[in-house]
Each structure stands twice: as structure tokens, then as C-alpha cells.
């Protein structure tokens, strides 16, 4: 009995040690980016960094001041979305020039041209690769959502 | 350092995006729609014809960047109608016949220029 307990103790010690090692490795590789005003109850992070790659969650046109979707058409919402993206990217220690890929989800495909005009202001040179399409619905009734990948 | 990939063998961008961006041996190819690079117009045809054109466009960009279909690790297939899923797969399987990339596929509300399909691609060497 004593011997069995001893073996269990040894095994738990080994298991505990290996778990800690895994945690440590995970922390070194993956960094969760949070912002001062990150809503606590959302099951996603504003961004995750792994190695030199930053994955930014899809942004909708939420005003950081009010926490609500802004009033306005596709141009205003696109500008707010890209401002939010830029904010997260820069707070993560990256720049808009380092963005390599964006996904643009539109509530209506007729927003494609006006979205592009505002989008160009944020990516004036060597723009990222991109996919863009209209979806059935976006959270909170937003007109546009954009996610991004940046690489250092 | 990010590198912009450009080729005349794939359709010119119809918006403010690069055909592809390469960084640290990862290639991000923009979502391709079935535009014929010679005419600059959407090809006339059903989902099989359109899927074929999309995959040819992807192939031209892969080649320009020094990659092949075998280097593709992830595809996202967006369809105008989910009923095109099977026919799309038949063409898709001819281009990705072994070590098939991870993939997401779904129907969307609408695609640019009224395309039936758009495919986005990530490749890595």
C-alpha cells in the first residue's frame, strides 16, 4: 500500500512537472493581445501573436468610446473598422504596412466599391492579399467586418 | 520582409489588394474569382468552368511566386450556391489530388462581379 502511494506520488510529480513545462512553452509561443477596453465577456481575443505573426479578430464598426455600433453608412463603418484594426495592430507592436492578409465581409455586395475607396486610405501602398464577399448577416447588424493577419 | 507577387497570367486585382503577398516562405494569395486574365472578364460558364478558371488563376500566381499546388496548405472556397458544392469538388480534386490542403467551404450571399465561386489560398514551403 505504502509502495503504491509512493509510486502515485512520483507519477503525479512527473505529470505536474510536464504540465508546467507545456504551459511555459505555450506562453513563450502564443501571446494574447488585450486592450484596456476589451469587453470581458467575448469568447475571443482582440489578437493573438504567435512567433512573428499576428492574427487580428474580425472587427466591426464599434466605437471605442461608446462600445456601440456607430451610426452611418458603409464609408463611415469601413473607416471605424479600419481604425479599430489599426489600433489593435499598433498596440500589438505591428504596423499597417506589415499586414499581409485581410478578409472583408460585407452585408451587401453593393458596398464593395465604396468600401474599397476607404480601404485604400489605410493601405495606400503594397496592399495585403485579400478576400472579399457578401455574407448573410454580421454580428450586431454591422455592414462590414474585416479581419487581418500581420507578419513581422 | 513582405514581397508583393504580380503576374499577368492571373487577373489583375479589381480592388486595392495585391494578387499575392509572400513573407517568410508563406504565400497569401488573394481570393480568386473566375476572371480570364486575357480578357479581364468573368468567364462564361457553369460552376465547373468557373472553378477551373479560378484554379488556373491560382496556379499562375503560385508559379510566379515559385510555389506549386503541392505547397498549398489551406483553401477557403466560397460559393454563390451550396448546390454547386459537388461539382466544385470534382474540379477541385483534379488540382489537389494528393496531400489535399485543409479547407473551409461554404455558400455566401454574393461574390464580387456576380461570380459563382471565389477561392482563397495559403501556401507554404
Interface residues (C-beta under 8 A of the other chain):
Chain A: X52 X97 X98 X100 X101 X102 X103 X108 X109 X112 X116 X119 X120 X123 X126 X127 X128 X129 X130 X131 X132 X133 X134 X135 X136 X149 X151
Chain B: X2 X4 X15 X16 X17 X18 X19 X20 X21 X23 X24 X26 X28 X29 X30 X31 X76 X78 X108 X109 X110 X111 X112 X118 X120 X122
